[in-house]
């Protein structure tokens, strides 16, 4: 997994698994010293996954900033 702040590889410090089979991971980037958390969970059906994944991708596409490469003129 890469660091969301600098994009370099990050390692796992600790993890906790819940009875509902969710996995919470604490991660750390040695390059920029950023600490962040991730959650893994099981999806019961493929249809449910596709629906949620598509919603997530649309939402992410709306908030992703457009890079400004400067004016060419």
ABEGO torsion letter per residue (X at the ends): XBBAAAGBBBBBABBBBBAAGBBBBBBBBAAAGBBBBBBBBBBABAAAAAAAAAAAAAAAAAABBBBBAEBAX
